[in-house]
């Protein structure tokens, strides 16, 4: 068994499939780039690869794009600004600006903690991904990787209504969040934010309808991020609401609709049994939060009801795939810049479940994200993007956020096409100066 805190390779599981040659022989399509995972990173990776001219396929396990911002119902974007300027630019900024059109009470200049309308954001991703020329395959989950002899991925095995199907490409991008493709291919990875490999706490987001907006805006104070005025502190301490743990932040995302990122759940996020149990627990938590708020704030929540719970668990912590460079907490503290950086990040170190106080930047401060964090060691034609990029447990509490995922996805998609054009698919040997030049031309920001 692999210790969660360990850093070690897994043997490739591809040998299991070599006994069934028909799966590989009947591989579908002739793709340049295949992106696995349709969350924020996967969407920008697919858009970017297709924009560069790659024949691109995006494979998603659910029935909609957008990941935690749509299926996961995260109610708000993390800040896009360092307090002085927008840091997450390029496709990230375009997606933010488009998403703001469907949210009430948001001004054009707002760029920090902007609420999300998940249904509208879904259409934004649909239009941008399909408009780029990329092809999308929903309800398809990777279950295996077929390797060549030279540390190159030959195909990914996907399970869907057609059974098991192999998909070949010249370069693959792992945007699964959990690093599933890299893990199946035998990459090294790390887990957890402490020496024991403890995962950050997860949450199941939900929304309430029937909320009295006038009463809410008069000062209901539901958020519990340092605000002891929230009634959820008293509710949690009373002992009458055992599933309320006083973690909550919320935003109005539609008229009469209040969306919550609330409740903490501890689990191994790669264990399907624990994830299943967490979904059930999360729905119970949502009902208990509603009961507590009806009792403590009847003026706002008397007519409220749970209108929807998320389709997927809000996972904050999973595998971090070891790349050519491991970004560290010290890099964050030193505001380090890199010769090969492909973006910047300014979010605070936010580790849910850690007893250490959060660390924050001052206005105008940020750090670079090196391209080498997207290139898994020992695998020639695989890039990572999003939550599973190469980072230690500290800085991961900062880089896991959606704006950062959008940035690394755009870089990975572009790099994938450059690897095909320049190095026969070897992502470690591309011309990074040219990559940075093209990213700047598309609006990306870095030093």
C-alpha positions as CSV (number, residue, x, y, z in Angstrom):
1,X,0.0,0.0,0.0
2,X,1.2,3.5,-0.7
3,X,1.4,5.8,2.3
4,X,-0.4,9.1,1.6
5,X,2.7,11.1,2.5
6,X,5.0,9.0,0.4
7,X,6.7,10.1,-2.8
8,X,7.1,7.0,-5.0
9,X,6.4,5.6,-8.4
10,X,3.6,3.2,-9.1
11,X,4.2,0.4,-11.6
12,X,2.4,1.0,-14.8
13,X,-0.9,-0.9,-14.9
14,X,-0.8,-1.0,-18.7
15,X,0.4,-4.6,-18.9
16,X,-3.0,-5.7,-17.9
17,X,-4.4,-4.4,-21.2
18,X,-1.7,-5.8,-23.5
19,X,-3.4,-9.2,-23.3
20,X,-6.5,-7.7,-25.1
21,X,-4.9,-6.4,-28.3
22,X,-8.3,-5.8,-29.9
23,X,-8.9,-2.8,-27.6
24,X,-5.6,-1.1,-28.8
25,X,-6.1,-2.1,-32.4
26,X,-9.5,-0.5,-32.5
27,X,-8.4,2.8,-31.0
28,X,-10.7,5.7,-31.9
29,X,-9.6,8.7,-33.9
30,X,-6.3,10.2,-34.8
31,X,-5.8,13.0,-32.2
32,X,-2.9,15.4,-31.8
33,X,-3.9,16.3,-28.2
34,X,-6.2,14.5,-25.7
35,X,-7.2,16.4,-22.6
36,X,-8.6,14.3,-19.8
37,X,-10.8,16.2,-17.4
38,X,-13.2,19.0,-18.3
39,X,-12.8,21.3,-15.3
40,X,-11.3,24.8,-15.6
41,X,-7.8,23.6,-16.4
42,X,-9.1,21.0,-18.9
43,X,-11.3,23.6,-20.7
44,X,-8.5,26.1,-21.2
45,X,-6.1,23.4,-22.2
46,X,-8.5,22.2,-24.9
47,X,-9.2,25.7,-26.1
48,X,-5.5,26.6,-26.2
49,X,-4.4,23.4,-27.9
50,X,-7.1,23.8,-30.6
51,X,-6.3,27.4,-31.0
52,X,-2.7,26.5,-31.8
53,X,-4.0,24.1,-34.5
54,X,-4.0,20.8,-32.8
55,X,-6.8,18.3,-33.4
56,X,-8.0,18.2,-29.8
57,X,-10.3,15.9,-27.9
58,X,-11.6,16.7,-24.4
59,X,-12.8,13.7,-22.3
60,X,-15.0,14.4,-19.3
61,X,-16.5,11.9,-16.8
62,X,-19.6,14.0,-16.2
63,X,-22.1,15.6,-18.5
64,X,-21.0,19.2,-18.3
65,X,-17.8,21.2,-18.5
66,X,-16.5,23.5,-15.8
67,X,-15.7,21.1,-12.9
68,X,-16.1,22.7,-9.5
69,X,-17.4,26.0,-10.8
70,X,-20.4,24.3,-12.5
71,X,-21.0,20.6,-11.4
72,X,-19.3,21.5,-8.1
73,X,-21.4,24.6,-7.5
74,X,-18.5,26.6,-5.9
75,X,-20.4,29.9,-5.4
76,X,-17.6,32.4,-6.1
77,X,-14.4,32.8,-8.0
78,X,-11.3,33.3,-5.9
79,X,-9.7,36.7,-6.4
80,X,-8.3,37.5,-9.9
81,X,-6.4,40.5,-8.6
82,X,-3.4,41.0,-6.4
83,X,-5.0,44.2,-5.1
84,X,-3.5,46.3,-7.8
85,X,-3.9,44.5,-11.1
86,X,-5.4,41.3,-12.6
87,X,-2.9,38.5,-12.3
88,X,-4.8,35.6,-14.0
89,X,-5.2,36.8,-17.5
90,X,-5.5,35.3,-21.0
91,X,-8.3,32.8,-21.2
92,X,-8.8,33.1,-17.5
93,X,-9.8,36.7,-17.6
94,X,-12.0,36.2,-20.6
95,X,-13.9,33.4,-18.8
96,X,-14.3,35.6,-15.7
97,X,-15.6,38.5,-17.7
98,X,-18.1,36.4,-19.6
99,X,-19.3,34.7,-16.4
100,X,-20.1,38.0,-14.7
101,X,-22.9,38.8,-17.2
102,X,-25.3,36.4,-15.5
103,X,-24.8,37.3,-11.9
104,X,-26.8,40.0,-10.1
105,X,-25.2,42.8,-8.1
106,X,-21.8,42.5,-9.8
107,X,-20.2,45.6,-11.3
108,X,-18.0,45.5,-14.4
109,X,-14.9,46.4,-12.4
110,X,-15.4,43.6,-9.9
111,X,-12.7,41.0,-10.1
112,X,-12.4,39.6,-6.6
113,X,-14.8,37.0,-5.1
114,X,-17.2,37.4,-8.0
115,X,-20.3,35.1,-7.6
116,X,-20.8,32.3,-10.1
117,X,-24.0,31.3,-11.8
118,X,-23.2,27.7,-12.5
119,X,-25.7,27.1,-15.3
120,X,-24.5,30.2,-17.2
121,X,-20.9,29.3,-16.7
122,X,-21.6,25.9,-18.2
123,X,-22.7,27.6,-21.4
124,X,-19.6,29.8,-21.4
125,X,-17.4,26.8,-21.3
126,X,-19.5,24.9,-23.9
127,X,-19.3,27.8,-26.3
128,X,-15.6,28.6,-25.8
129,X,-14.4,24.9,-26.0
130,X,-16.6,24.0,-29.0
131,X,-15.9,27.4,-30.6
132,X,-12.1,26.7,-30.5
133,X,-12.6,23.6,-32.6
134,X,-12.0,21.0,-29.9
135,X,-14.2,18.0,-29.7
136,X,-15.9,17.0,-26.4
137,X,-16.7,13.4,-25.2
138,X,-18.9,13.3,-22.1
139,X,-19.8,10.5,-19.6
140,X,-16.4,8.9,-20.3
141,X,-13.9,8.0,-17.6
142,X,-10.3,7.0,-17.9
143,X,-9.6,3.6,-16.4
144,X,-6.2,2.7,-17.7
145,X,-3.1,3.8,-19.6
146,X,-1.3,1.9,-22.3
147,X,2.5,2.7,-22.4
148,X,5.1,2.3,-25.0
149,X,8.6,1.0,-24.1
150,X,10.1,4.5,-24.0
151,X,8.1,6.2,-21.2
152,X,5.6,7.4,-23.8
153,X,1.8,7.1,-23.4
154,X,0.5,5.2,-26.4
155,X,-3.2,5.3,-25.5
156,X,-5.7,5.9,-22.7
157,X,-8.4,3.3,-22.0
158,X,-11.8,4.9,-21.5
159,X,-15.0,3.4,-20.1
160,X,-18.4,4.6,-21.4
161,X,-21.5,3.2,-23.1
162,X,-19.3,1.7,-25.8
163,X,-17.5,-0.4,-23.2
164,X,-13.7,-0.1,-23.1
165,X,-12.2,2.0,-25.9
166,X,-8.6,3.1,-26.5
167,X,-7.9,6.7,-27.6
168,X,-4.5,7.6,-29.1
169,X,-2.8,11.0,-29.3
170,X,0.6,12.5,-29.7
171,X,0.4,14.4,-26.4
172,X,-1.9,13.9,-23.4
173,X,-2.9,16.4,-20.8
174,X,-3.9,15.3,-17.3
175,X,-6.5,17.8,-16.0
176,X,-8.4,15.2,-13.9
177,X,-7.6,17.1,-10.6
178,X,-6.6,13.8,-9.0
179,X,-3.7,13.1,-11.5
180,X,-5.4,9.9,-12.6
181,X,-3.7,9.7,-16.0
182,X,-0.2,10.4,-14.6
183,X,-0.8,7.9,-11.8
184,X,-1.9,5.1,-14.2
185,X,1.2,5.9,-16.3
186,X,3.5,5.3,-13.3
187,X,4.3,8.9,-12.3
188,X,5.6,9.8,-8.9
189,X,3.2,11.8,-6.7
190,X,2.7,13.2,-3.2
191,X,-0.3,13.6,-1.0
192,X,-1.5,15.7,1.9
193,X,-0.4,18.9,3.7
194,X,1.5,17.3,6.6
195,X,4.0,14.5,7.4
196,X,1.1,12.1,7.8
197,X,-0.3,12.8,4.3
198,X,-3.5,14.3,5.7
199,X,-5.8,15.6,3.0
200,X,-7.3,19.0,3.2
201,X,-11.0,18.9,4.1
202,X,-13.6,18.7,1.3
203,X,-17.0,20.3,1.1
204,X,-20.2,19.6,-0.9
205,X,-21.6,22.9,-2.1
206,X,-25.3,23.7,-2.3
207,X,-27.8,26.4,-2.9
208,X,-30.9,27.7,-1.1
209,X,-33.9,29.2,-2.9
210,X,-36.6,31.3,-1.3
211,X,-34.1,33.5,0.5
212,X,-35.3,37.0,1.5
213,X,-32.7,39.2,-0.3
214,X,-33.6,42.4,1.5
215,X,-33.2,40.8,4.9
216,X,-29.9,39.2,3.7
217,X,-28.4,42.4,2.5
218,X,-29.4,44.2,5.8
219,X,-26.7,42.2,7.5
220,X,-27.4,38.5,7.9
221,X,-23.7,37.7,8.2
222,X,-23.7,34.1,7.2
223,X,-20.0,33.9,6.2
224,X,-17.8,32.5,9.0
225,X,-14.4,33.5,7.6
226,X,-13.3,35.4,10.7
227,X,-16.8,36.9,11.3
228,X,-18.1,35.8,14.7
229,X,-21.4,37.6,14.0
230,X,-22.4,34.6,11.9
231,X,-25.2,32.6,13.7
232,X,-23.5,29.4,12.5
233,X,-20.9,29.7,15.2
234,X,-23.6,29.7,17.9
235,X,-25.4,26.9,16.1
236,X,-22.3,24.8,15.9
237,X,-21.4,25.4,19.6
238,X,-25.0,24.7,20.8
239,X,-24.7,21.0,20.1
240,X,-28.2,21.0,18.6
241,X,-26.9,20.8,15.0
242,X,-24.2,18.1,15.0
243,X,-23.5,18.4,11.2
244,X,-23.0,22.2,11.3
245,X,-19.2,22.8,11.7
246,X,-19.3,26.6,11.3
247,X,-17.4,26.7,8.0
248,X,-19.4,28.6,5.4
249,X,-19.1,31.3,2.8
250,X,-22.0,32.2,0.5
251,X,-23.0,34.5,-2.3
252,X,-26.3,35.6,-4.0
253,X,-26.0,33.9,-7.4
254,X,-29.6,34.6,-8.6
255,X,-32.6,36.4,-7.3
256,X,-33.7,34.7,-4.1
257,X,-30.9,32.2,-4.4
258,X,-28.0,31.9,-2.0
259,X,-25.2,29.5,-2.9
260,X,-23.0,28.0,-0.2
261,X,-19.5,26.6,0.1
262,X,-20.1,25.1,3.6
263,X,-19.4,22.2,5.8
264,X,-16.1,20.2,6.1
265,X,-15.6,16.5,5.4
266,X,-12.4,14.5,6.0
267,X,-11.7,11.7,3.6
268,X,-9.3,10.1,1.2
269,X,-10.4,11.8,-2.0
270,X,-9.2,9.0,-4.3
271,X,-11.1,6.3,-2.5
272,X,-14.5,5.9,-4.4
273,X,-16.2,4.4,-1.3
274,X,-15.2,7.4,0.9
275,X,-16.2,9.8,-1.9
276,X,-19.6,8.1,-2.1
277,X,-20.1,8.4,1.6
278,X,-19.0,12.0,1.6
279,X,-21.7,12.9,-1.0
280,X,-24.4,11.5,1.3
281,X,-22.9,13.2,4.3
282,X,-22.7,16.5,2.4
283,X,-26.4,16.4,1.5
284,X,-27.3,15.8,5.1
285,X,-25.1,18.7,6.1
286,X,-26.9,21.0,3.7
287,X,-30.3,20.1,5.3
288,X,-28.8,20.8,8.7
289,X,-27.4,24.2,7.7
290,X,-30.9,25.1,6.4
291,X,-32.5,24.0,9.7
292,X,-30.0,26.1,11.8
293,X,-30.4,29.2,9.6
294,X,-34.2,28.9,9.8
295,X,-34.0,28.8,13.6
296,X,-31.4,31.6,14.0
297,X,-32.3,33.9,11.1
298,X,-36.0,33.4,10.3
299,X,-36.3,36.9,8.8
300,X,-34.0,35.8,6.0
301,X,-34.6,32.0,5.8
302,X,-38.2,31.4,6.8
303,X,-39.3,30.5,3.3
304,X,-35.9,29.0,2.2
305,X,-35.4,25.5,0.9
306,X,-32.5,23.5,-0.5
307,X,-32.8,24.0,-4.3
308,X,-29.8,22.0,-5.4
309,X,-26.8,20.2,-4.1
310,X,-23.6,19.8,-6.2
311,X,-23.2,16.8,-8.6
312,X,-19.5,16.4,-7.5
313,X,-17.7,16.7,-4.2
314,X,-15.7,19.9,-3.7
315,X,-12.3,18.3,-3.3
316,X,-9.4,20.5,-2.2
317,X,-6.7,17.9,-1.9
318,X,-5.5,15.0,-4.0
319,X,-2.4,13.7,-5.8
320,X,0.3,16.2,-6.7
321,X,2.2,14.8,-9.6
322,X,6.0,15.2,-9.3
323,X,7.3,17.3,-12.2
324,X,10.7,18.6,-13.3
325,X,10.3,21.3,-10.6
326,X,8.3,21.1,-7.4
327,X,6.9,24.5,-6.4
328,X,7.3,25.1,-2.7
329,X,5.9,27.2,0.2
330,X,9.3,29.0,0.3
331,X,8.9,29.9,-3.4
332,X,5.5,31.5,-2.4
333,X,7.1,33.3,0.6
334,X,10.0,34.6,-1.5
335,X,7.7,35.9,-4.3
336,X,10.0,33.9,-6.6
337,X,10.0,34.4,-10.3
338,X,11.3,31.9,-12.8
339,X,12.9,32.0,-16.3
340,X,10.3,29.6,-17.5
341,X,7.2,30.9,-15.7
342,X,4.0,30.7,-17.6
343,X,1.8,32.6,-15.2
344,X,1.5,34.2,-11.8
345,X,-0.4,33.4,-8.6
346,X,-1.3,35.6,-5.7
347,X,-3.8,33.6,-3.6
348,X,-3.1,33.1,0.0
349,X,-2.0,29.7,1.5
350,X,-5.4,28.4,2.4
351,X,-5.1,24.9,3.9
352,X,-8.5,23.6,5.1
353,X,-7.9,21.4,8.2
354,X,-4.5,22.8,9.1
355,X,-4.0,24.5,12.5
356,X,-1.4,26.8,11.0
357,X,-2.6,30.4,10.4
358,X,-3.2,31.4,6.8
359,X,-0.4,33.3,5.1
360,X,-1.2,36.2,2.9
361,X,0.5,38.5,0.4
362,X,0.5,42.3,0.6
363,X,-1.0,44.3,-2.3
364,X,0.9,43.9,-5.6
365,X,2.7,40.7,-4.6
366,X,2.6,37.4,-6.5
367,X,4.9,34.5,-7.4
368,X,5.7,32.7,-10.7
369,X,4.5,29.3,-11.8
370,X,7.3,27.5,-13.8
371,X,6.5,25.5,-16.9
372,X,8.5,22.7,-15.3
373,X,5.6,22.2,-12.8
374,X,3.5,20.9,-15.7
375,X,6.0,18.3,-17.0
376,X,5.8,15.0,-15.0
377,X,9.2,13.4,-14.5
378,X,9.9,10.3,-16.5
379,X,6.9,10.7,-19.0
380,X,7.7,12.1,-22.4
381,X,4.3,13.1,-23.8
382,X,2.2,14.0,-20.7
383,X,1.5,17.4,-19.2
384,X,-0.4,18.2,-16.1
385,X,-2.7,21.2,-15.6
386,X,-4.8,22.4,-12.7
387,X,-4.9,21.0,-9.2
388,X,-2.5,18.1,-9.8
389,X,0.6,20.2,-11.0
390,X,3.9,19.7,-9.2
391,X,3.8,21.4,-5.8
392,X,4.5,20.7,-2.1
393,X,1.7,20.5,0.5
394,X,2.0,24.1,1.5
395,X,1.9,26.0,-1.8
396,X,-0.8,23.6,-3.0
397,X,-3.1,25.4,-0.6
398,X,-2.6,28.4,-2.9
399,X,-2.3,27.0,-6.4
400,X,-5.3,24.7,-6.2
401,X,-7.8,27.5,-6.9
402,X,-9.8,27.8,-10.1
403,X,-8.1,31.0,-11.5
404,X,-4.7,29.3,-11.2
405,X,-6.1,26.2,-12.8
406,X,-7.3,28.3,-15.8
407,X,-3.8,29.7,-16.2
408,X,-1.9,26.4,-16.1
409,X,-4.5,24.8,-18.4
410,X,-3.9,27.4,-21.1
411,X,-0.2,27.0,-20.9
412,X,-0.4,23.2,-21.0
413,X,-2.6,23.2,-24.1
414,X,-0.3,25.5,-26.0
415,X,2.8,23.6,-24.9
416,X,1.2,20.3,-26.1
417,X,1.0,21.6,-29.7
418,X,4.5,23.0,-29.5
419,X,5.8,19.7,-28.4
420,X,4.2,18.0,-31.4
421,X,5.7,20.6,-33.7
422,X,9.2,20.9,-32.2
423,X,10.2,17.7,-30.3
424,X,8.1,14.8,-31.6
425,X,5.9,15.1,-28.5
426,X,8.6,15.4,-25.9
427,X,7.1,18.0,-23.5
428,X,10.3,18.4,-21.6
429,X,12.3,19.8,-24.5
430,X,10.1,22.5,-26.1
431,X,11.3,26.1,-26.7
432,X,9.9,27.7,-23.5
433,X,10.9,31.2,-24.7
434,X,8.6,30.7,-27.7
435,X,5.8,29.3,-25.4
436,X,6.1,32.4,-23.3
437,X,6.0,34.6,-26.3
438,X,2.8,33.0,-27.6
439,X,1.2,33.1,-24.2
440,X,1.9,36.9,-24.0
441,X,0.4,37.3,-27.4
442,X,-2.8,35.7,-26.1
443,X,-2.9,38.0,-23.1
444,X,-1.1,35.9,-20.4
445,X,0.7,37.7,-17.5
446,X,4.0,36.8,-16.0
447,X,7.4,38.5,-15.4
